[in-house]
Amino acid sequence: MGSSFDPHAEALVRPAISADDAIRVARDAFGIAGGVHELGSNQDRNFLLTPARRDHNVQRYLLKFDNDAYPTQEIALQNDALLRLSAAGLAVPAPVASPAGNTIETVQVGGKPARARLLTFVEGSSMAKDGVLSPAVIAELGALAGRAAAVLATLPAEGLDRSLQWDLRNALPVVEAYVGDVGEARRAKVLEAARAAWDAVQALSPNLPIQPIHGDITDDNVVGARDALGRVRPAAIIDWGDLCLGWRVAEIAVTVSAVLHHQGKDRAWDALPAIVAFDREAALTDAEIAALWHLVILRGAVLVASGAHQVALEPGNQYAKERMQAEWELFEIAAALDPRLAEAGIRAALGRAAPPPPSVGALLDAPSTALRLDTASPLLAAGVWLQGEAAEARLAAGVANARFAYGEHRLTRTIGPGRARPVNAALFTQLVLGDEVRLRAPFAGSVEAQADGFALVSDEAGTLRLFGDVSAPAGPVAAGAPLGSASGSLKIQWSRAGAPPPPLFTDADALPAWRGLTDDPAPLVSAPPADWLPDVAAERERRNAAVAGAAERYYELPPDMERGWRELLIDTTGRCYLDMVNNVAGIGHGHPTMAERINQQLLTLNTNSRFLYSSLADYVEALRALAPDPSLSVVMLVNSGSEAVDLALKLARAHTGRNDVVALREAYHGWTGFTDAVSTSAYDNPYAAASRPAWVHVADAPNTYRGAHRDTDSRNPGAKYVADAVALLDELDAQGTPVGAFLAEPVFGNGGGVLLPDGYLAGVYDAVRARGGLCISDEVQVGLGRLGHYTWGVEQQGVVPDIIAVAKALGNGYPLGAVYTTQAIADSLVREGMFFSSAGGATASAVAGLAVLDVMRDEGLQANAAAVGDELAAGFADLARRHKLIGKVHGIGLYQGVELVRDRATKRPAVEETDWVCERLLDYGVIMQATSERRNVLKIKPPLTLTPAHARVFLDALDAVLTEVEARDRG
């Protein structure tokens, strides 16, 4: 412990300074006239001073009245430290001298002396109201604390050994002095946790480095600018009033404690990025790592006790009152995590590997066969994993001495999508034995009976727990001596000496920590060690190195997906995510019918459509039966949506002899040469306008929510959009370049599922056809039942196009697309040469397409899209009544869009909020992405298998995240 702390000697009531007093002091002592606004503080009085000049770039100041308890020499040392820190490149407030040349002025307030300081006000937003913090922000906060610690280590220590209640070297005396003000229900828990943590830290204290520290680098005392997601990025450290000598590790302990209350219950591991980043700037010693979590607990206890004491001392201190519940939650989160487990997790995150296990003998010598239960296991395909423990038993029943691995994330133990992580990583090796086996002691120890087996305990080798149908006599046993027998299902768990008793299963967050406190029992059963932990970070780096930079990737820290099932995606840790954006997987992920048929066909034959095979004709006939009109009797198969639209444009050119195409603004049609030329979406191609060829002409997007003609402005906005399109067609006629094709999606895809106004396509189609042009409907995204109430988007508009391009849903992820057209248009292409697509009409492609159609029919997926889509629409309407961020809900069936705006009157796009909603929904187990030119629409286009229950999971998650965003914005 440093300086002696005397709670009775420190009068921490804030100086009695009013706003009027502050205005007068600013004017008289520092020569600045202006207005003030009081800022929160536990012990001082702080005022934001804005000079009276009306210049928007005017420098603002912090006018600070320091508590009388602190000597002037200490305040002067703070000023000196700030100057040094600024010189070292850290963003901090700078002391400002008065006209008399003083950085500390003694002033009279109410007939009493007070000390006033003027500091530059560091502009930026506080992180305090930001809600849940992302890993990137947490890491930046830790790095900032580490840089501060590194610079502060160079400052002279003289005069900084202050007696402060926030110095964690005084933690237990502070808690014991003030805990009487804590409510009786909480008092004992705080005191017990603080005393246990204190004892642990005192044992380590001789080896803990002491240096000058800020002591309070928290979300309150760090400011920065908001990024593209609306998050405050830590940049500057303010409020240096607690600068003192202290344990260096206390700096990061305080920062970690500030992170915890943002993240919520059971999210203590979220603070690890801060510790890792701090360590890179100021490397932690072994003693500091061992002490760190104990200090986090002590910090929580000090905050609870001091906050209660401050309110008792000063009942009018609203700032202290408002913080009490958050401080209690922080303490509870810290105290709930065993410090031994926390230390192991910190060491794992820092790459400080645990020592290898001791060399021991074999427990049994019976050959076993490994059975995989991880998320990529072929044994768990076709939904077998949903059978849970029954699936494990069935898999083991067919194998002599089956073995399940230690550390493996068992897919059979996962849970549905949501915020909770599955507790599915086994901290044991499991053998399912066919016959009884004899056991031997792998090391010397003492056998102790337990509820479901026994334990072999050694001070050196740790504890070996055996669960199941096992028996062994209690008492000491020598290494290699007979230990007992086992049969049936045997679980073997090996923990290190001094470790807390491990659970049988843990979650992905805690697994690295438990890996440092347990060992793989595989060597004890003559088996190779398990490949126990997926390295998501390494996989991200590998992906970045292998894939072109222009390739789009979801999320700041994307999960590593290994399995899909219906509307679920499952990562390597066995966590389920609800896929709300993947319209490629129309019949759902991992459908066994489709997989089996493709597999069988590939084993039999896969060739192209120049050969004769029945599946091609079968498939084309099935597609023709689904055409919106008998006139569209020709179906041409291709391998993608881009190729389908490309072929549609080529057909139009061949039939009309014209090159000119009219496309709609804000649309995306593909990435081939033709389709990229007619894609007008600046979201997908910011340079679309500059690279657009002369034969492409753009009509306004008929968006009645935010386009040129709106529902609120006109009774018939569709007619006005038609008139605009006709005017464009007339202009082309006048230029001698009449339209050859009009290309439009029947529902705006990239716009976020925006439905076209009634009568729009009918009016434009009539005008195009009157001029000899063709009408192309790009149904790559919405065709084949996604709209639920309609098989094709054009049916919603009541029109029949000349050509339809469709893809995505046709192949359910298999490369397959199609073009519908009339016989006459198809014959026009014959005059220009033969049409051929290698994969489009291949044997396996045709079989894949037939499987999709059969599943859609047999499982009633179009009807499901209608019913669940209606439930989503009703849910969105309810959310819109409660969340002003929702400006408009677009679409129908399972192709909808929720448009977020900052103001419903101006319709200003809520771009930052939309991006953050998508990121936050990932933590709620929902995959979501933004779309539209303005990037402010949530695109809802899940597999057509979406159930009502999972639709409710999404609606509840969106409700929670919108509530968070709105609370942050109010803050």
N, C-alpha and C positions, 0 to 999 in steps of 0.2 A: 504494500500500500504506500502511496505517496504522501502528500500532505495530509495532516490530520483533519478530519471533517467534523465540525461541531454544528449540528443542526440548529442549536439555540443561538449561535452567534451570527447566523446569516439571516437577516431580515429581507425576505425576497418579495415584499410587496412592491409593486411597480411604482415609480415616481408619479406623484400626483400632477400630471401635466395635461392641460386641456388643449383642444385644437386652437383656441384663441391664443393660448400661451405659446404654442409652437409657431404660429404665424408671426407673433411679435418677436420671438427669439430669432427666427430666420431673417427678419428685417433688420433688427437692431444689432445682432451679433455677427451676422454673415452678409448683410447687405443685399439680401434677396427678398423681393416682395412677390408673394404668390399665395396659392391656396394649398391646403394640406388635407391629407386623408390618412386616418390612423390605420396602421398595419398591426396584425396580431403579434403578441409576444407574451411569454410567461412571466418575465421578470423586468424587462425594460419597457420604455415607451418609444415606439417607432412611428414616424410620420413620413408619408410620401409627399415631398415638396415639389410643386410644379410652379416654376416662375411665371409671372403674369404675362410675359411676351406671348404673342399668338403664333409664334413660329412652330410648325409641327415637328421640326427637328430639334427643338429646344432640349437641352440637357436637363433631366429631372434628377432630384436628389433624395437621399434618405437622411432625414433629420432624426438623430438618435439621442435619447436621453438615457444614459447608463444608470443602472441601479446603484444606489449609494453604497451598497455592500462592497463594491469592488474598488480597490485603490486606484488612484489616477495613474500610477506607474504601470499597472496592468493594462489599462486602456491605451496608454501610449505604446506599449509593446504590440498591441493589436494593430495599431496604425502602422508601425514599422514593418510588421509581418505582411500586411497587405501590400505595401510598396514593394517588398522583396518578391512576393508571389506574382505580382503584376509584371515585374521585370523578368521573371522566369517564364512568362507566357501564359500564365493561368488567368482566366477571366474572373476578376473579383472586383468588389467595390474599391474605389480609390479615395483616400482621405483628401478633403478639400480645406485649405487654410482660409481662415477668416481674413478680413481686411487688415486685422492687426497682426497677421502672420501665425496665428495659432490654429492647430488642428483639434484642440480641445478647448472649449470656452466655458468658463464658469459664469453662470447667469443666475439672476434672481427670479424666482417664480413663487408667487404667493408669500413673499417675504422670506423665502428659504433659498439657499444656494442649490444649484443643480448643474450638472455637467452636460454640455451639448456638443455633439460632433456632427459634421456634415460630410456625407460620403456620396460619391456618384451613385446614382441608382442604375443598377444593371437591368437593362430592358430584357423582357422575355416573359414567358408564361411559366407559372409554377406547375410542377408535376402532381401536386397534391390531389387534384380533382380528376385525374386522368383514368381512374378506375383501374382495371387490370392492365398491367404493363407487359409489353412484348419482350421476348428474350433479347432482342437487339437493344431495346431501351435499357433493360436491366444490366446488360453487359456494359453499355456506355456509362451508366451511373457508377458501376464498379470501377471502370477504368479511370473516371474522373477522380474518384476517391483515391485510387492508387497513385495517380500523378500528383495529387495534392500531398499525399504522404511522402512521396519521394522528394518533393521540393522542401516540405517542412522539415525533413530530416537534416537539411543543411542550415537551418536557422539556429542561432544561439539559444540555449535553454534558459539562460539566466533570467529570472523574474517571472517565468511561466509556470513554476510549480505552485499552482493556485489551489485553493480549497473550494472545489466546485462539486455540487451534487451530481453533475452529469459526468464527472470523471469516474469511469467504471472501476478505478482503484478504490473508490469510496462506495461501491454499489451496495454491499450488505449493510453498512452503517446507515445509508440513506433509507433503504427499505425498512430496516428495523425502527428507525426514527419516525417514519411517516405511515407505516402500515396500519396504525390505529385509525387512520382516516378512511381506510378502505372498508367497504361494506363487509359485514360479518361473514356472508356466504362466500366471499372470495378471499378473505384475509389469510386463512390457513394455507390455502393452495399457493398463494404468492410467497409466503414466508418459507414454506417447505422447499419449493423449487429454488428460491434464491439461495437458501443455505446450502443445498446440495451443489449447486453450480459454483458457489463461492468456495467451498472446500476444494473442488476440483481445480479451480483456477489458482488458488493459493499454492497448491502443490506444484504448479507449473510456473508460478510468477518469477522465480529467480532466473528463468530462461526467456522471459518475455521482454523484447526490446522496448525501451522507453524513449520517447522523443516528443517534440511539439506536434500536436494534432489539432485539427479543427474540432473534432468531437461531436459533430452534428451534421454530417453530410447526408441529408435526407431529402425526401421528395419536397418538403417545405423549403429547404435551403438550397435547392438547385433549380435553375431556370434555363430556358432555352426557347428556340423557335419551334413552331409546329411543322411537321413534315407533310408529305403528300397524303398520309393516312390520318392526319389530324393529331398525331402524337407529339408531345413535347419531347424533343431530343436534348438530353442533358448537355449544357455548354458552360455554365458559369456557376460558381459557388458564392453564396451570399451569407450574411449573418455570422460574423466571425467573433461573436461575443463570448463563445465558450472556448476560445483558443487557450490551450494549456498543455502542460506535459501530461502524457498518458501512455498507456500501452499502445504501441503502433497497431496491433491487431484490433484494438477497440474501434479504430476508424472504420474498418470494413464491417465489424460486428454491428455498429450503429446503422450503417447503410443497409445491411441485410435486413435488419429489423424494420426499416422503413419500407422495404419491398414487400414484406410478408403481408401486411394488412391490405395491400392492393390485390393480392392474389386469391385470398379466400381460404376457407378451411381445407386442410389436407393438401395444400399446394406449397409446402415449405421448400420442396426441391426446386421450385421456380427461381429461387435466389442464387442457384449455383453459377449462372453466367456472370453475376456480379463478382463473385469470389474469384472465378477464373480470370476475369479481366483485371481485377485488383492485383492478383499474383503476378501477372505479366509486367505490371508497372513497379511493384514493390514486393519482391519474392517473399512469400511467407515461410517461416521456419517450421520445423516439425512441432515445436512447442506451441507456436501460434496456431497451427492447424488443430492441435489437440484442444486448445483453449477456446477456439472460435465459437462453437455453438453454446458452450457454457456462458460466454459473454453475451450472446444473443438473448439467452434466457434472462440473464441479469439485467440487460437493457430493458427488456419488456417489464420486468418486475419493478425497476426504478421508475419507468414511465407511469405505471399504474399507481404506485405509492405516491410519487411526486405530484401527479395530476390530482389525486384525491386530496392531498395536503394543500395544493394551491387553491382548489375550490373552497376548502374549509377556511383557509386563511383569507381568501378574497372572493366571497360569493358572487360578486358582480363581474368576475373575469369570464366573460362568455367564451372567449377563445379556449380557455382551459376546459370549460364544461363540454364544449362540442367535441373535444378530442378524447374524452374519457372512454367511450365505448370502443372506438377504434384501437386505443392503446390496450384495452383488455383483450380484444380479439388478437392483436399482435402477440401478446404474452401467451395466450392459449395455443396459438399455432406453434410458437417456439417451444413451449413446455411439452407439447404433445409428442415431439420427436426426440427419441432417446439420443443423448449426445454421442454415445458410442456409434450408433448407426449414422448420425449426422457426420461425424468425423470420417467414417469409412466412405461415405458418399462424397465428401469434399476431397478426400485423397484420390478417389477414382476420377473425379472431374478434373483434378489438377495433374493427372497422369502420374501420381506418386503410387506406383504399383505396390500392392500388398506382397509381403515376402512369400516365397513358394511354400506349399504345405510340407510338413515334416515327412521324412521317408518312413513308411510303415509297411506292414505286410498285408497279405490278402485276407479278406473276410470270408470269402468262399471261392471255390474254384469250379464253377459250373459255366460252360459256354452259354452265351445269350445272344439273341438277335435283336438289333436295334429297330424300333418302330418309330417313325417320325410322327409327331403331333403338331408340328409348327404350321404356320399359315400357308406355306407352299407345299405341304405334304400331298402327294398324289393319293394317299390313302383316304384323305378327307374330302375328295371331290364329290360333286353331285349332292351337296347338302348333308353328307354323312356327319360332318362336324356338329350339326345341330342336335345330334343325338346325345351329345355330352359324354358323361361317364359311361353310358351304355355303349357308345361307339368304341371307347377305349377297351372295354371288356371284350367286345366282339372281335376287335383287331387282335387282341392278345390271345384269344381262345384258339386261334388257328396256328399259333407259333409255339414251339417248345422253348420255354424260358425267354419270354419276350422282355425287352428292356426299353423303358422310356427315360429320356435323358434329363439330367440336372440342368436347370437354367433355361430350358426350352419354354417358349411362350406357347402354351397349349391352346390351339384353336378351339378345342372342345370345351374350354373353360371361359370362352369369351362371353360378352354381354352385348345387348343391342346398342344402337347409337345414342349418344348423350354425353354429358360432361364427365361422368364417371369413367375411370380407366379400369379395364378388366384386371382382376387379381388372378393371373393365370400363369405366371412364371414359376416353375417348380424349383424349390430349393432342396431337392432330393433326387436321387436316382431310384427308379421303381423297377422291380423285377416281378414278373408273374411266372412263378415256378410251377413246372409240371409235377415234380416230385419233391419230397422232403429233402432238404440239404443240411449238411452239418456246417456249423459256423466256427471260425477260429478268431481269436482276438488279434486284430491287426497291430495293436500296441498295448502296452501294459496300462492297467487302470483299474477302476472299481466299477462293478456292475450295479446299477440302481434300477429298481422297478419303476415303471411309469404307466400311465393309464392304458395305453394301447401298445405295449411292448416293453422295451427296456433301453437303458442308456449305458454306454461305456465311457467313463469320465476320466480324463487325465489332465494334470496341470500343464503338461507340455504339448501333448498332441491334440488337445481339445476334447470335444464331446461328440461321440458317435451315437445317434439315436436310431433305433430300429422300430418301425411301426408295422403292425400286421400280426399274422399268426406266427409269432416267435416266442421263444422262451429261453431263459438263461438263469442260472442260480446267482443270487446276489452275493456281492463281496469282491475282494481283490482277485485279479486274474493277470497272469503273465502274458507277454507278447507271444503269439503263436499257440497259446494253449487253447483247448476246446472251449467254446463259448456258449454253445447251445444249438438249437435247430430252428429251421424256418420252412414254411411251405405257403402255397397260395401267393397272395399279393404282398410283397415285402417292400417297404419304403425305407431308404437308407439316407440319413441326413448327417452331415459332418460339419460341425461349427468349430470355430477357433476358440482357444482358451480366452476367457474374459468376455466373450461376445454375449449379448443378450440372447435368450432363446429365440431361434428363428421361427417364423411361421412356416407352414408347408408351402404356401404360395405367396407371391408378392406381385406388385405391379411393375411396369416398365420403369417408372421413375425411381423406385427404391432398389431395383435389381442390382445396379452397379455397386451400391452400398453393401447390400447383402453378399455380393460376390467377394467383397473384401473381408467379410466376417464368417463366410462359410467356404468349404472346399468341395470340389466335384468328387463324389465318392466313386467315380468310374474305376480308378486304379484298384480300389478295394475289391472289385468284382471282375478284375482282369479284362476291362473294357477300355477302349480309347476315350480320352476326355471329350466332353461335349463341345460343339461349336455354339456357345451358349448365348452370345449377345449380338444381335444385328447392329452393325455400325452404320447408322443412318447418315452421320456426318461424312464418312468416307464415301458412301454411295452418292451423296450429293456432289462431292468433288469429282468423282469418277464420271458422273453424268455431265457435269459442266465441261470436263475435258474432252468428252467423246462427242458431244452434240454441238452443232453449229450455234453460234451466238444468237442468230435470228429466231431459233426455235423457241416457241413460247413455253413458259413453265408456270404452273400455278404456285402461288404462295411464297412468302418470304423464306419460310423453312418448311418445305413440302414434306409430308409423310412419305414413307417408302411403302407403296402399295404392292401387295403380293397376291391378293385373291379378291375376286368379286363374286357376289351371290345376289341375284335378283337386283334390288335397288341399293345394295350395300357394297362398299369397298372396304377391304380389310388390310391393315398395314402389317409390317413384320412383327409387331408386338401383339398382334391379335386384336387390336382395337378396331371396332366397326365404325364406319362413317356412312352417313346417309347421302347417297349420290343424287343431288338435285339438279345436275347440269348435263348429264351424259345422254343426250338424245341419240347417240350412236347405238347404245345398247337398248333398243326398243323392247325386246322381250326379256331384258335383264341380263346381268352378268352370269357367266358360268352355267348357262342352261344345258342340262345333260342331253336333252333330245338333239339339239343342234350339234353339240360336241360329238356325240356318238355317230350321228349320220355322216358328218364330215370325216371323222376318223375312219369309218368303214369305207367311204368312197376313196379316200387317199390310199388306203391299203389295197383297193381294187383297181382304180384307174383315175388319173387326172390328166386330161388333155384339153385341147381347145376346140372351138366350135366349127372348125373346118371338117371335123370328123362327125360321124353320125352316132348319136347316143340319145336314149329316150328322155333322160332327165332334163335336157335343154328344152325340148318341146313341152314336157310336162310343166316346166317352170313358166315358160312364156304363156302357155294357155292359162295358167293360174293367174298370172298378172293381167292378162287381157280381160279376164272375168271381173277384175276389180276396177277397170277403167271407168271414169266418171261418165263416159258417153260411148256408145258403140262405134262412133266415127273414129275414135282413137284406137284403131285395131292393130296397129303395128307396134311391137315392143322391141327395142334394140338395147342389148345389154352392154354395159361398160363396167369400169372398175372403181369409179368414185363419183362424188358429186361434181367436182370440177370438170371431170371428163364428160359427165352427162350434160351440163350446161354448155360446155364447149361444143359437143355434138349438136345440141339444139340450135346453137347459133349457126353452125355450119349448114345444117339442114335448111334454115331460113334463107341463108345466102344462096344456096343451090336452087331453091324453089322460086325465089323472087328475083334473083339476079341483082339484088341490091345489097350494098354493104352497110348502110346506115342503120344504127340501132338506137332506140330510145330506152334508157334505163332510169330508174328512180334514184334520187339522191339518198345517201346514207345506207346503201345496200351493199351486200357482199355476195359474190357469186362464185368465187374460186380463185385458184392461184396459177392456172395455165395462162398462156399468152392471151387468148381470147377472153377468158373469164376475168382475168385481172384487169383487162382494159375496160370492161363494163362494170367493174366493182367501183363504187363511188364512195365507199365508207372510209372516212379519214381515220376512224378508229383502227382499222386493219392496215391501211396504207396512208400515212399522213401526206404522201406526195401524189395521191391519186389525181388531183386536179391538174397538177403540173405535167404529169406523164400521160394524160388522157389523149388518145388519138382523135383526129378530126371526125372520124365516122361515128363517134359515140356522142350522144346528145342526152342531156340530163333534165328530167322533169322533177318538179318539187315532190318531196315525200308527202303523201297525203296523211299527215299526222294531225288528227283533229284535237290533240291535247296541246301541242306546242308548235304546230306548223303555221303556215301563212293564213289558213282558214280554220277556225276552231269552233268546237261545239258551242262555246259561250258567245261567239260572235255572229253565228249564222244558224238559221234553221236547217239549212241544207249545205253543209260545207263540202260534201262529196261532189255536188254539182259544180261548185267553184273550182275544185281541183281538176275536174274533168275539163272545164273550160280552159284552164291554164294549159293542160296537156294538149288540147285541140289547137290552141294558139301556137304551141311549139310545132305541132305537126304541120300547120299552115305555113309556118316560117320555113320549114324544111322543103315543103312543096315549092315555095317561092324561090328558094335557092337552087332548085333543080336537083335536090338530093332527097327524094321522098323516102319515107321510113320503110325499111325492109322488115324490121322486127321490133316489137315492143316487149321488153323483158321486165317482169316484176315478180316478186314473191307475193303470194296471196295474203300472207301475214308477215309483217316486217320482222325478220329474224334478229338482225343486229340491233334493231330499234328496241328490242325487248318484248317481242310478241305483240306488237301494236296491230290491231285489227284495222283494215282499210274501211273507210266510210261506205255506207250502203250505196250501191249503184256505181261505185267508182270504176271497177273493172268493166262492168257492162258498158258504160259510156265510152271508156277509152278503147275497149276492144272494137266497138262499132266504128269508131273513128279511124282506127288503124286499118281495119279490114276494108273500109270504104276507099282507102287509098292504095289497096293492093298489098298491104303488109300482113305479117303473121304475128300471132300473139303467143308468147312463151310464158308458161308459169313455172317458176323455179320453186319446186316443192321438195327440194333436197332435205330441208329440215322438218317440214310439217306434214309431208305426205304419208299415206298409209296409216291413218288412224290416230295420229298424235293429238289431233284436236278433239277427239272423243265423239263429239256430236256429228262430225263429218269425217269421211274417209280421206277426202282431199280438201285442201284449202279453197280451191275455186268453187266448191260446192257451197261454202259459206257465203260467197259472193253471187252465187246463182249463174255462173257463166261456164262455158266450155272453151278451153284454149285450143290452139292448133297444135301445140307441142307442150308436153310436160316433162320436166327433168326431175328425177327422184333418186335418192341414194340412202344415206345413213341408216334408216330403219330397215331397208331391204336386207342388209347383210348382217345386222347386229354385230358390227365390228369386223366382219369379213369383207374384203374389198369387192363391193358390188354396187352398181348403180344401173339405172335404166332410163330410157327415153321413150315416151309414148308419142305417137303421131298418127296422122292419116296415111292411107296407102299412097295417095297422090304425092304427098310431101316426101315420103320415104323413097318413092320411085325417082324423084328428082336427084337424089344423092347417087343413085345408080349411074346416072349419066356422067358423073364426075369420077367414078372409080369405085372399087370395092370398099366396103366398110368391114373393119375387123378390130376386135379387142381381145388381147391374149387371155386376160383373166376374167373379163366380163362374162363371157359365156362358157367358161371352162366347166368341166364336169363337177368339180367340188364346189364351185361357185353356185351352180344351178341347184345342187343338193342343199347347200347352205340356205339359199333363198327359199326353197320349198319348205325347209324346216322352220324358218321364221314365219311363213304364212300359216303353216299348220299350228304352230304354238299360239299365234295370235288368235286363230279361230277357236282352238280347243280350250284356251284359258280365258277367252272373252276379254282380251286386253284393250280393244277399242272401247268396249262398254265400261271397262274399269277406268280408262282415261276420262271418260265423260263423268262418271260418278265421283271419282276422287278429285278430278279437276273442279267440279262444282263445290266440293267441300273446301278445297283450297281457296276458291274465289270467295266463299262466304267467310272463311277465316281471315283473308286479307281485308275484306270489308270491315270486319270487326276491329282488326288492328289499325286500320286507317282512322277509325273513330277515336282511337286512344293515342295514336302517335302522329303528330303533325308532320313528321319527316316524310310520311307517305303522301305523295302528291296524286298518284294515279296508279291504278292496277290495270294492266293490259292483258289481252289474250283470252284464251279459252282452252278447256281441256287440260292436258298436261303440257301446254305451251303458253306460259304466262310470264309477265314481267311486272315487278314492283318498282315503280319509279320514285326515287327519293329526292326531295327538294328541301331547300333551306327556308323557303317562303312559298306558301301555296298561291299567293297572289301574283308574285313575280315569276314563280316557277324556276327560281335560281337553282341549278343542279347541285345536289349535295354530294359532290365528287369525293371529297375526303371521307365523309361519313360512309359512303357506299363501299369504298375500299376497305375501311376499317370493319364494317359489318361483315364483309366476306372473310377477312382475317379472323375475326372473333368467332364467327360461326364454326370455323374449323375446330376451335376449342370446345364447342358444344357438340362436336361429332357430326357436322353438316358440311358437305362440299358445296360451295356456292361461288359464283363468279359474277363480275359486273359486265354489262354490255351497253350499247348505244354510243352514238357519237360523243355524248357528254359523259360517258362512263358512270352513269348514275342510276342504272336500272339493274335490279337483281334478276338474272335470267333463270326462270324455273322451267326446266325441261328434263325431268327425271326419266328413268326407265318406266315403261308403261305398267310395270308390275307394282308400282307404288301402292302401298296399302293405306287404308284410312288411319291406322295407328301410327304409321311412319309419317304421314302427312301432318298429324297432330304433333309429333316430335319436332318437325320443322317449324310449324307455326309457333310452338312454345319457345323454341330456341330463338326465333326471329323476334318474338315479343321481348324476351330477356335482353337480347343484344341492343335492340332499339331503345329500351329503357336505359341501358348503360350509356349509350351514345348521347341521349338527350340529357342525362344527368351530368355527363362530362361537359356538354356544351353550356349547361346552366352554370356550371362551376367556373 
